[in-house]
């Protein structure tokens, strides 16, 4: 390879690394509503209810098994499935938009 080719390759590698860093930064800045699994606080905010209500409904069985997952710190709600469960059984109308799915 010639010196010019080596410089071009080095420049391209640098640009790819810059793009990777930019993509990582954008992914880190995505709002929580784009996440599949939400913490109770985030899901309660989307539903317009309290985290205590979510906890009560969870223990009452208003969410299907695939809508919840247990973590070390508590529970998480699947953004789409849990909202559909609430629409079917709950008094709270949950509006699903493409941005929240």
N, C-alpha and C positions, 0 to 999 in steps of 0.2 A: 504494500500500500504506500501511496505517496503521502507526503506531509499534508497536502490539501485534503485528501480523503480522511486522514486521521483527524484533522481539525473539524471537518464536516460531521464525522461520527461523534466526536466529543460534544459539538454544539447540539446535535440531535438528542444525545443522551441527557444533556442538561435540560433541554426543553421538555422531554418526557418526565424527568424528575420534577420539574416545576408544575407540570400538569397533574401529576400524581398528588403533589402537595395541595394543589388547589381543589382537587376532587375530595380529598380527605377533609379539608376545611369545610367545604360545602356540605358534606354528609354530616359532619359534627353539628352544623347549624340547622339541620332539618328540624322543623317543629315536631313536637311529640305526637301530634295527630297522624303523622305518617308512619309511626311505629305500629307494628302488628300487636305486640303485647304491651299493655299499659298498666302502670301502677294505679291503685285504687283512687288516689287523689286526681290523677289525670282523667281517668274514666268517669269519675263522679262529676268533674267539671264539664266534660262533654255532654253528660246526661242531664245536668242541671239538678243534681241531688247531692246528698252528703255521703261521705265515705261510710258513715254509720248505717245509712240506708242500704248501701251496697253490701255491707257485711251481713245485715239482717236478711236481705234477699238471698245471699249466698247460702246462709245456714238454712233458710226455708226451702232451698232447692230450686229456685227460680232460674238458675243458670245450668245449662247442660255441661257435662264433664269436659267436652272439647272447648268450652268457652272460658275455662279457668285453668290456671296452672299454679302449683304450689312452688314457692321459692324459699330460700333460707330465711328471708325476712317477712314472708307473708304470702299474699296471693297476687296474681296478675290476671288481668282480663284481656281476652282477645278482642281487639277493637271491633271487628265485624260481627263475630258470632255472639258475643255477649250483648251487643246492641240489639241484634235480632231477637235474642231470648227475652230481653226486656220489652220489646215491642209486642211480642206474643203474649206475655204474662203480666206486664206491669201497667201501672197507671200513668207512667211517664212516656210520652211520645218521643222516641229517639229519632232524630232526623239524620239519616246517613247521606253524606255527600261523597263525591269521588275524592275530595281532599281528605276526608276522615277515614277512608277505607284503606 
